[in-house]
């Protein structure tokens, strides 16, 4: 958890949280747009056995969805936790970190939510 000094140095005590919330909202909008754009395809593959082209398209949607989630996690790691995992397994470490409950992160995001 970052110290209060780090937060105060960056602007206001929870100033970074506002930026993180904005980034998270943007990514959620992108994910919603992704599912809206591919709604027909996703409905079709639930009802019928997909062909190779449909499987490839759904795989692309899944990849884009995960990238959106990872962007949200990176925003939180950078803006709230002030620490981004590094190394060859940073993707896994980031995902693991986002499953850990921290009162500080939740409080920082919730106090700045509109």
N, C-alpha and C positions, 0 to 999 in steps of 0.2 A: 504494500500500500504506500503511495507517495506521501511524503510529509506535507504538512500544511505550508511549509516554506516553499516547496515546489509549486503548489497551487497559487500562492500569493505572488510568486515571481512571474508566473505566466499571465497575470491579469487579475482576475477576481478569484475568490476562493473556489467557486465552481464554474468559472468562465469557460474552461475547456469542455465541461459537460454539455454546455449549450451547443458547441460546435459538433460534438459527438452525436447528440440527439438529432441535429440537422442532417448529418451524414447518414445516420441510421434510418431516418424517415425517407431520405432520398433512395437508399438501397431497397427499402421495403416497397416504395413506389415502383422501382425498376422490376422487382420480383413480381409484383401484382401485374404490371404491364406484360411481363414475360408470359405469365399464365393466361392472361386475357388473349394475347396474340396466338397462343397455341391451344386454346380451349377446345376447338373442334378436333384437333389431332388427339389430344388427351382423352376426350370423350370417345372417339372412334376406337382407340386401342384398348379401352376398357371393355368395349362391347364385342370386338372381333379380334382374332389372332392377328397381330401386326406383321406386315411383311418387312423385308430388310430395310427398305427406305424409311418406313415408319419407326422401326427400332432405332435406326441411326438418328432420326429427328428427335425422338424422345430422349435418347442419350445426350444429345446436344442441349435439350431443355434442362435435363438433370444437371449437367455440367454448369450451365449458366446459373441455375438456382443455387448450387453449392458455392459458386464464385461470389454470388450476392451475399450469402451467409458469411463467407470468409471475409468479405469486405467489411461487413458489420463487425465481426470479431476483431479485425485489425483496427478499426476505428476505436473500439472500446479499449483495446490493448494500448494503443498509442495515446489516446486522449484521456483516459481515466486511470488505467494501470500504469501509464508512462513507462511501459516496458513491453517490447515485442520480442517473442522468442527468435532465436537465431540458430544457425546450424543446418545440417542436412535434414533434420526432422522437424523443422519449425512449423510445418502445417499441422502435424500431429500434436505438437506441444501447444500450439495455439488452441486447437480444438479441446484438448484436455483442460487447459486453463479456463476456457469458457464454461466448462461444466462445474467448476469449483465455485462455491457460493462465497461471496464476500459482501459484507454489509456495506463497505465503503463504496464499491462500484454501484450497487443498487441504489444507495442513498444519493449518490452524486447524480445519477440519471433521473431518479424520481423527483428530486427537489427542483430540477430544471425543466420538467415536463410541463407543457402548457395545460 
